[in-house]
Amino acid sequence: MGAADIAGLIRREISKGTLQQHDRLPPERVLSETYGAARGTVRKALMQLESEGFVEIRPGSGTYVLHKSETAAASAIDNSTPLELMDARFALEPHTCRLSVLHGRHADFDRMEDLCRQMEHSVNDPAAFSEADTAFHRAIADSTRNGLLVWILTQIGSVRSQDDWTRMRRLTLDEATINTYNTQHRQILDALRAREPERAANIMKEHLETARLSLTRASET
């Protein structure tokens, strides 16, 4: 289980209210045993949650929940399907590319470049690819400097922690599909660097259409 998966599971528990605001999370050692992951992976997941405003890491004290649970949002997430996730992303992420062209900085695009390399080195490791893929799309959102948009996309991304999504990932992420996604990610990044908003938005649409078609086929098996 990767850091993104662990972060998604913890985020879901916070959103549902199982973990309440001000609660202290179990120590990294316990979380490592719970999720069957290395402590470094758990630490990376906690750092991701801290960057999203869900938790606060207090050196020498522990990790504490900052986020207040929202019942309506949690219910919507719990009842969502992977195909609904793709439809919601299709409504938002092409325009996110346009905003990234307007507000993105060289450091943002360098971060995306690093993540593209990680994905290209993970052709035979779907879990590692998925983790870097999530981070790549989050990096595009972050580059918009729009906190509300980042929050909305984070909520949508929480669906990825569901069992249905994990099953779909196993069914869809073969070598050929990952190579296709990697090509599309590169094209998106090239368009963002070139400051071509419509080209970036159109490639993102193509990318999400490819992913949705893959999920549709998998759901019929």
C-alpha positions in Angstrom: 0.0 0.0 0.0 1.4 3.4 -1.1 1.4 6.7 0.7 -1.5 8.0 -1.4 -3.6 5.0 -0.5 -2.9 5.4 3.2 -3.6 9.1 3.1 -6.9 8.4 1.3 -8.0 5.9 4.0 -7.1 8.3 6.8 -8.7 11.2 5.0 -11.9 9.2 4.6 -12.0 8.3 8.3 -11.6 12.0 9.1 -14.3 13.1 6.6 -16.7 10.4 8.0 -16.1 11.7 11.6 -14.5 8.4 12.8 -11.5 10.5 13.6 -12.6 13.8 15.1 -11.1 17.2 15.2 -8.3 17.4 17.8 -8.0 13.6 18.0 -4.4 12.2 18.1 -3.6 9.6 15.5 -1.9 6.4 16.5 1.9 6.5 16.4 3.6 5.8 13.1 4.7 2.4 14.3 1.0 1.4 14.9 -0.1 2.9 11.6 2.7 1.0 9.9 1.4 -2.3 11.3 -2.2 -1.4 10.6 -1.7 -0.7 6.9 1.2 -3.1 6.3 3.5 -0.4 5.1 7.0 0.9 6.0 7.1 3.7 8.5 8.6 6.0 5.8 5.5 5.4 3.7 3.3 6.2 6.6 5.3 9.4 7.3 4.9 10.4 3.7 1.1 9.9 3.9 0.9 12.0 7.1 2.9 14.8 5.5 0.6 14.8 2.5 -2.4 15.1 4.9 -0.7 17.9 6.7 -0.2 19.8 3.4 -3.9 19.4 2.7 -4.9 20.8 6.1 -6.3 17.5 7.5 -3.8 17.0 10.2 -1.0 18.8 12.1 2.3 17.0 12.9 3.7 18.2 16.3 7.3 17.0 16.7 7.7 15.1 20.0 3.9 15.0 20.5 2.2 13.3 17.6 -0.2 13.9 14.7 -3.5 15.6 15.4 -6.7 16.0 13.4 -7.3 19.5 12.3 -10.2 19.0 9.8 -13.8 19.1 11.0 -15.9 16.3 9.6 -18.6 17.2 7.1 -21.4 14.7 7.1 -22.9 15.7 3.7 -19.5 15.6 1.9 -18.7 12.3 3.5 -22.0 10.8 2.5 -21.5 12.0 -1.1 -18.0 10.4 -1.2 -19.1 7.2 0.4 -21.8 6.7 -2.2 -19.8 7.7 -5.2 -18.5 5.3 -7.8 -15.3 5.4 -9.8 -17.3 6.4 -12.9 -18.9 9.3 -11.0 -15.4 10.3 -9.9 -14.3 10.5 -13.6 -17.3 12.6 -14.5 -16.6 15.1 -11.7 -13.0 15.3 -12.7 -14.0 15.8 -16.4 -16.1 18.8 -15.2 -13.2 20.5 -13.4 -9.7 19.4 -14.5 -9.6 20.8 -18.0 -10.3 24.3 -16.6 -7.7 23.6 -13.9 -5.2 23.3 -16.7 -6.2 26.8 -18.0 -5.7 28.2 -14.5 -2.4 26.4 -14.2 -1.2 28.2 -17.4 -2.2 31.5 -15.8 -0.8 31.0 -12.3 1.7 28.1 -12.5 5.4 28.8 -11.7 8.5 27.1 -13.0 8.8 25.3 -9.6 5.3 23.8 -10.2 6.2 22.5 -13.6 9.5 21.1 -12.3 7.5 19.2 -9.7 5.2 17.8 -12.4 8.3 16.8 -14.4 9.6 14.8 -11.4 6.3 13.1 -11.1 6.2 12.3 -14.9 9.6 10.6 -14.5 8.3 8.6 -11.5 5.3 7.4 -13.5 7.5 6.5 -16.5 9.6 4.4 -14.1 6.5 2.7 -12.7 5.2 1.0 -15.9 5.3 -2.4 -14.2 4.2 -1.2 -10.7 0.5 0.0 -10.8 0.5 1.0 -7.2 3.5 3.3 -7.5 2.1 4.6 -10.8 -1.2 5.4 -9.2 0.5 7.2 -6.3 2.5 9.4 -8.6 -0.5 9.9 -10.9 -2.6 11.2 -8.0 0.3 13.6 -7.0 0.6 14.8 -10.6 -3.0 15.8 -10.9 -2.8 17.4 -7.4 0.3 19.3 -8.5 -1.7 20.8 -11.4 -4.4 21.9 -9.0 -1.9 23.3 -6.5 -0.4 25.4 -9.3 -3.7 27.3 -9.8 -3.2 28.9 -6.3 -7.0 28.4 -5.9 -7.6 27.0 -2.4 -11.3 26.2 -3.0 -10.6 24.3 -6.2 -7.8 22.3 -4.5 -10.2 21.4 -1.7 -13.0 20.3 -4.1 -10.6 18.2 -6.1 -9.2 16.7 -2.9 -12.7 15.7 -1.8 -13.3 14.1 -5.3 -10.0 12.3 -5.0 -11.1 10.7 -1.7 -13.1 8.3 -3.8 -9.8 6.7 -4.8 -9.5 5.1 -1.3 -12.7 3.1 -1.8 -12.6 -0.7 -2.5 -14.3 -0.3 -5.9 -11.5 2.1 -7.0 -8.8 -0.3 -5.8 -10.4 -3.2 -7.7 -10.7 -1.0 -10.9 -7.1 0.0 -10.7 -6.1 -3.7 -10.6 -8.2 -4.4 -13.7 -7.2 -1.3 -15.8 -3.6 -0.4 -15.1 -1.7 -2.8 -17.4 1.5 -1.8 -19.1 -0.1 -0.6 -22.3 -2.6 1.6 -20.4 0.1 3.1 -18.2 2.2 3.9 -21.3 -0.8 5.7 -22.8 -1.4 7.7 -19.7 2.3 8.6 -19.5 2.3 10.0 -23.0 -0.8 12.1 -22.2 0.7 13.4 -19.0 3.8 14.5 -20.9 1.7 16.2 -23.5 -0.3 18.0 -20.7 2.9 19.2 -19.1 4.4 20.3 -22.4 1.3 22.4 -23.1 1.4 23.9 -19.6 5.1 24.9 -19.9 4.3 26.4 -23.4 1.5 28.4 -21.8 -1.1 27.0 -24.2 -4.3 26.8 -22.1 -6.7 25.4 -24.6 -4.2 22.7 -25.8 -3.6 21.7 -22.2 -7.3 21.6 -21.5 -8.0 19.5 -24.6 -5.3 17.0 -23.8 -6.7 16.7 -20.3 -10.1 16.0 -21.7 -8.6 13.3 -24.0 -6.8 11.8 -21.0 -9.9 11.7 -18.8 -12.0 10.2 -21.7 -9.3 7.5 -22.1 -9.5 6.7 -18.3 -13.3 6.7 -18.3 -13.5 4.3 -21.2 -11.0 2.0 -19.5 -13.1 2.1 -16.3 -16.3 1.5 -18.3 -14.9 -1.6 -19.9 -13.6 -2.9 -16.6 -17.0 -2.4 -14.9 -18.6 -4.7 -17.6 -16.2 -7.6 -16.8 
